């Protein structure tokens, strides 16, 4: 799926700003890949379960993920970014 519009929550923006610069830069690279193909194998995009069953996640690196929801045909909402604790 090609993503045309990405919206972010305040939570996502705050969490991103607290990450080290290197991870913020890696996030920008992964978001560029995500925009072209949200299911690119390099992102390891997957549907979440449990209380986040309406959400999806993709990987920035081994420890950091972006949690998002699809809110329109080509629009997503980035809900949060961080390590596995964001799933709690």
Beta strands, then each sheet from edge to edge (+ up, - down):
strand 1: 5-8
strand 2: 46-47
strand 3: 56-59
strand 4: 65-70
strand 5: 75-82
sheet 1: 1+ 5+ 4- 3+ 2-
end
